[in-house]
Amino acid sequence: MAARAGKKVVIVKKIIQGGGGHHGGSWKVAYADFVTAMMAFFMVMWILGMDDKTKQAIEGYFANPVGYKKGYGAGASPLSTGTTPANVQKTQLRMIVRSTEQRSFESLKKQIEGKIAASDSLKKMHAVVDVQMTPDGLRIELVETGSGDNYFPSGSAKMKSAMMLALQLIGAELAHIDHPIELEGHTDGAKFGADGDYGNWELSSDRANAARRVLETVGVSKGQIIGVRGYADTKLRVLNEPLASANRRISILLPYSHVNPNEASPEELAVNKRDSLIANIGKPLPQSPSTVTESPLVVPKATKR
C-alpha cells in the first residue's frame, strides 16, 4: 500500500567479504619465508666463495663467539670481504689454534683420568694424580699426600713403584699424540743439604729427569720432551703451607701452541694441530689397564716413533 501511495522503498544490501583464498594476507607470510630462505642461501654461497683465511676466522668465531669478539676492539670484522681482503689478525688465528687444542686436551684428560681410575694398584698405594686444564695448557700432576713419600723417599730421587706405575699409564697415552711435553719437579719448603752441594734445586731437577726416563721407555719420543726443569720450592701448590706434602710433586705440562708472528701462514698451524691431535687421541692402547697393573714394576720396551 505504501508503494502505491508514492513512497520509495529503499533496499540496503550488505556484502560481507571473507578472508580466505588469494584475497587474504597469508601470502605475505609465505613470501617472507621465501625471502629469508633466499638470503640464507646467498649467505652460504658468499661464505663458500671466501678465501681460506676468512673461513678460518669464521670458524673461530662460531667456536667461541664471546672471546672471539674481543679480538676486534677496533671494529674489524672477520667477514670484511670484497675488494679489500679480510684482515685476519694473528690474535684470531691463535684463538683458532687454542680452541682446537682445548677440545683435544679435554678428550685426553678424560682418557688419562679413566686409566688412573681403573688401576687398582694405584688405589692401594694411595697415589694421587691431578689432571687439570690450566691457562698454560693441560697439566698432569703426581702429588704427594700423607707423609709425603708415596712417590719418592724423602730427600731422594729414587722413585717408588707408585710413581713408576703412574708414569707408565700416563706415558702410554702421551705417546699417541704429537705434542710438546714439559716436565717439572717441585719440592716443599723443607731445607736440607746445609753444605750447599745438594739441595732442593738439585733434588727437584733429578726427580723430573727420573720421570723423563720412564716416559721415554713407554714410547714418548725424545723430541716430544722440550723441557725438564726443577723449581725447588719456588712454585708451591699450597701457598700458605710451605711444608705441606702436596707441594712435593712431578708436573707434566702439555702447553698451548704459540703462533709465531713471523710465520708465513699461521692458519696452517691450526689445521695441523687439529689433524695431529684429534686424529691420534682415539687410538686404542696396545694393552689394557689390568695388564699393566698386574706388573707395575715392569718397564715396557721403548718404541721409536
C-alpha positions as CSV (number, residue, x, y, z in Angstrom):
1,M,0.0,0.0,0.0
2,A,2.9,2.4,0.8
3,A,4.4,1.8,-2.7
4,R,1.1,2.6,-4.3
5,A,0.9,5.8,-2.2
6,G,4.0,7.0,-4.0
7,K,6.6,6.3,-1.3
8,K,10.1,4.9,-2.3
9,V,11.2,1.6,-1.0
10,V,14.9,1.6,-0.1
11,I,16.6,-1.8,-0.1
12,V,20.1,-1.9,1.6
13,K,22.3,-4.8,0.6
14,K,25.3,-5.6,2.9
15,I,28.2,-7.6,1.3
16,I,30.3,-9.5,3.9
17,Q,33.7,-10.3,2.4
18,G,35.7,-13.3,3.6
19,G,39.5,-13.5,4.3
20,G,40.0,-16.9,2.6
21,G,41.7,-17.7,-0.7
22,H,44.0,-15.4,-2.5
23,H,42.2,-12.3,-1.2
24,G,43.7,-12.7,2.3
25,G,47.1,-11.8,3.8
26,S,48.6,-15.3,4.3
27,W,50.6,-14.9,1.2
28,K,52.8,-12.4,3.0
29,V,54.0,-14.9,5.5
30,A,54.9,-17.4,2.7
31,Y,56.7,-14.6,0.8
32,A,58.7,-13.6,3.9
33,D,59.8,-17.3,4.4
34,F,60.9,-17.4,0.8
35,V,62.9,-14.2,1.1
36,T,64.6,-15.5,4.3
37,A,65.5,-18.8,2.7
38,M,67.0,-16.9,-0.3
39,M,69.0,-14.7,2.0
40,A,70.4,-17.7,3.8
41,F,71.2,-19.4,0.5
42,F,73.2,-16.4,-0.8
43,M,74.9,-16.1,2.6
44,V,76.1,-19.7,2.3
45,M,77.2,-19.2,-1.3
46,W,79.1,-16.0,-0.3
47,I,80.9,-17.7,2.5
48,L,81.9,-20.7,0.3
49,G,83.5,-18.2,-2.1
50,M,85.7,-16.7,0.6
51,D,89.4,-17.5,0.9
52,D,90.8,-19.9,3.5
53,K,91.9,-17.3,5.9
54,T,88.5,-15.8,6.2
55,K,86.9,-19.3,6.6
56,Q,89.3,-19.9,9.5
57,A,88.3,-16.7,11.1
58,I,84.6,-17.5,10.8
59,E,85.2,-21.0,12.3
60,G,87.0,-19.4,15.2
61,Y,84.0,-17.0,15.8
62,F,81.4,-19.8,15.9
63,A,83.7,-21.9,18.2
64,N,84.0,-19.1,20.8
65,P,81.8,-16.0,19.9
66,V,82.3,-14.1,23.1
67,G,86.1,-14.5,23.3
68,Y,86.4,-14.0,19.5
69,K,84.7,-10.6,19.5
70,K,87.3,-9.3,22.0
71,G,89.9,-9.5,19.3
72,Y,88.0,-6.9,17.2
73,G,88.3,-4.0,19.6
74,A,88.8,-1.5,16.7
75,G,85.6,-2.7,14.9
76,A,87.2,-5.0,12.3
77,S,85.1,-8.0,11.2
78,P,86.1,-11.4,10.0
79,L,83.5,-11.0,7.2
80,S,85.1,-7.9,5.7
81,T,85.5,-9.2,2.2
82,G,85.0,-7.7,-1.2
83,T,87.6,-5.5,-2.9
84,T,89.5,-5.4,0.4
85,P,90.9,-8.7,1.7
86,A,89.9,-9.8,5.1
87,N,92.1,-8.6,7.9
88,V,92.8,-11.9,9.7
89,Q,94.9,-10.9,12.8
90,K,97.4,-13.2,14.5
91,T,95.2,-12.9,17.6
92,Q,92.3,-14.6,15.9
93,L,94.5,-17.3,14.4
94,R,95.9,-18.1,17.9
95,M,92.3,-18.4,19.1
96,I,91.5,-20.9,16.4
97,V,94.5,-23.0,17.5
98,R,93.6,-22.6,21.2
99,S,90.0,-23.7,20.6
100,T,91.2,-26.8,18.7
101,E,93.7,-27.8,21.3
102,Q,91.2,-27.2,24.2
103,R,88.9,-29.8,22.7
104,S,91.8,-32.2,22.2
105,F,93.1,-31.7,25.7
106,E,89.6,-32.3,27.1
107,S,89.5,-35.7,25.4
108,L,93.0,-36.6,26.5
109,K,92.1,-35.6,30.1
110,K,89.2,-37.9,30.2
111,Q,91.3,-40.8,28.8
112,I,94.1,-40.3,31.4
113,E,91.6,-40.0,34.3
114,G,89.9,-43.2,33.1
115,K,93.2,-45.1,33.1
116,I,94.1,-43.9,36.5
117,A,90.7,-44.7,38.0
118,A,90.8,-48.2,36.5
119,S,94.1,-49.0,38.2
120,D,93.6,-51.0,41.4
121,S,97.3,-50.9,42.2
122,L,97.4,-47.1,42.3
123,K,94.4,-47.1,44.6
124,K,96.1,-49.4,47.0
125,M,99.2,-47.2,47.0
126,H,97.1,-44.1,47.6
127,A,98.5,-42.4,44.6
128,V,97.1,-39.0,43.6
129,V,97.1,-37.9,40.0
130,D,95.5,-34.5,39.4
131,V,94.7,-33.7,35.7
132,Q,93.6,-30.1,35.1
133,M,93.0,-27.6,32.2
134,T,95.0,-24.5,33.0
135,P,95.8,-21.2,31.2
136,D,99.2,-22.8,30.2
137,G,97.7,-26.0,28.8
138,L,96.9,-29.5,30.1
139,R,98.7,-30.1,33.4
140,I,99.1,-33.5,34.9
141,E,100.4,-33.5,38.5
142,L,101.5,-36.5,40.5
143,V,101.0,-35.1,44.0
144,E,102.4,-36.5,47.3
145,T,99.9,-37.0,50.2
146,G,100.0,-38.1,53.8
147,S,103.6,-38.5,55.0
148,G,104.8,-37.3,51.6
149,D,106.8,-40.4,50.4
150,N,104.3,-42.3,48.2
151,Y,106.3,-41.4,45.1
152,F,109.8,-40.6,46.3
153,P,111.6,-41.2,49.6
154,S,112.4,-38.0,51.5
155,G,115.4,-36.3,50.1
156,S,115.9,-38.9,47.3
157,A,115.3,-39.0,43.5
158,K,114.8,-42.8,43.5
159,M,111.2,-43.3,42.6
160,K,108.9,-45.8,44.2
161,S,106.5,-48.2,42.4
162,A,103.6,-45.8,42.6
163,M,105.4,-43.2,40.6
164,M,106.7,-45.8,38.2
165,L,103.2,-47.2,37.5
166,A,101.5,-43.8,37.2
167,L,104.1,-42.6,34.7
168,Q,103.7,-45.8,32.7
169,L,99.9,-45.3,32.4
170,I,100.2,-41.6,31.6
171,G,103.1,-42.1,29.2
172,A,101.2,-44.7,27.2
173,E,98.6,-42.1,26.5
174,L,101.0,-39.3,25.7
175,A,102.9,-41.5,23.3
176,H,100.0,-41.5,20.9
177,I,99.9,-37.7,20.4
178,D,102.3,-35.4,18.6
179,H,102.5,-32.5,21.1
180,P,105.4,-31.0,23.1
181,I,105.8,-32.0,26.7
182,E,107.4,-30.2,29.6
183,L,108.4,-31.9,32.9
184,E,108.7,-30.1,36.2
185,G,110.0,-31.2,39.6
186,H,108.8,-29.4,42.7
187,T,109.7,-29.8,46.4
188,D,108.3,-28.5,49.7
189,G,109.9,-25.8,51.7
190,A,111.9,-28.1,54.0
191,K,115.6,-27.2,53.8
192,F,118.4,-29.8,53.7
193,G,121.9,-30.0,52.4
194,A,123.4,-27.3,54.6
195,D,126.7,-27.6,52.9
196,G,125.2,-26.3,49.6
197,D,126.3,-29.2,47.5
198,Y,122.9,-30.8,47.1
199,G,119.6,-29.1,47.9
200,N,116.0,-28.7,46.7
201,W,117.1,-27.3,43.3
202,E,119.2,-30.4,42.5
203,L,116.6,-32.7,44.0
204,S,113.7,-31.3,42.0
205,S,115.7,-31.5,38.8
206,D,116.8,-35.1,39.4
207,R,113.2,-36.1,40.1
208,A,112.0,-34.5,36.9
209,N,114.8,-36.2,34.9
210,A,113.8,-39.6,36.5
211,A,110.3,-39.1,35.3
212,R,111.6,-38.2,31.8
213,R,113.4,-41.5,31.6
214,V,110.3,-43.5,32.5
215,L,108.2,-41.7,30.0
216,E,110.7,-42.4,27.2
217,T,110.6,-46.1,28.0
218,V,106.9,-46.3,27.3
219,G,107.0,-44.7,23.9
220,V,107.2,-40.9,24.5
221,S,109.8,-39.7,22.0
222,K,112.8,-37.6,23.0
223,G,111.7,-35.0,20.5
224,Q,108.4,-34.6,22.3
225,I,110.0,-33.6,25.6
226,I,111.1,-30.0,25.2
227,G,112.0,-29.1,28.7
228,V,112.9,-30.7,32.1
229,R,113.1,-28.2,34.9
230,G,113.5,-28.3,38.7
231,Y,111.8,-25.5,40.6
232,A,112.6,-26.5,44.1
233,D,110.1,-24.8,46.4
234,T,109.5,-21.6,44.3
235,K,106.1,-22.7,42.9
236,L,104.2,-24.1,45.9
237,R,100.9,-25.9,45.3
238,V,99.8,-24.9,48.8
239,L,100.9,-21.4,49.2
240,N,100.2,-20.8,52.9
241,E,101.8,-24.2,53.9
242,P,105.3,-24.4,52.5
243,L,105.9,-27.7,54.3
244,A,102.7,-29.4,53.1
245,S,103.3,-32.8,51.4
246,A,101.2,-31.7,48.4
247,N,104.0,-29.3,47.4
248,R,106.2,-32.3,46.5
249,R,105.1,-33.3,43.1
250,I,106.0,-34.0,39.5
251,S,104.2,-31.9,36.9
252,I,103.7,-32.9,33.2
253,L,102.6,-29.9,31.1
254,L,101.2,-30.0,27.5
255,P,101.5,-26.3,26.7
256,Y,99.2,-24.5,24.3
257,S,100.9,-23.7,20.9
258,H,102.0,-20.2,20.1
259,V,101.7,-18.7,16.7
260,N,104.9,-17.1,15.6
261,P,104.2,-13.6,14.3
262,N,106.8,-14.1,11.6
263,E,105.1,-17.3,10.3
264,A,104.1,-17.1,6.6
265,S,100.8,-19.0,7.0
266,P,99.9,-19.4,10.7
267,E,96.5,-20.8,9.7
268,E,98.2,-24.0,8.7
269,L,99.3,-24.4,12.3
270,A,95.6,-24.6,13.3
271,V,94.9,-27.3,10.6
272,N,98.0,-29.3,11.6
273,K,97.2,-29.2,15.3
274,R,93.6,-30.3,14.6
275,D,94.7,-33.2,12.4
276,S,97.6,-34.5,14.6
277,L,95.8,-34.3,18.0
278,I,92.2,-35.2,17.2
279,A,93.2,-38.0,14.8
280,N,95.5,-39.7,17.2
281,I,93.7,-39.3,20.5
282,G,91.2,-42.0,19.8
283,K,93.8,-44.7,19.0
284,P,93.5,-47.6,21.5
285,L,96.4,-48.6,23.7
286,P,98.3,-51.8,22.9
287,Q,97.4,-53.2,26.3
288,S,94.5,-52.9,28.8
289,P,94.8,-51.3,32.2
290,S,94.5,-54.5,34.0
291,T,97.5,-55.9,32.1
292,V,99.7,-53.1,33.3
293,T,98.6,-53.1,36.9
294,E,99.4,-56.7,37.3
295,S,103.1,-55.9,36.8
296,P,103.7,-52.3,38.0
297,L,107.4,-52.5,38.0
298,V,107.9,-54.0,34.6
299,V,109.0,-51.3,32.1
300,P,107.8,-51.9,28.6
301,K,110.3,-51.9,25.8
302,A,110.8,-48.4,24.2
303,T,109.2,-47.9,20.9
304,K,110.7,-45.4,18.4
305,R,108.2,-43.0,16.7
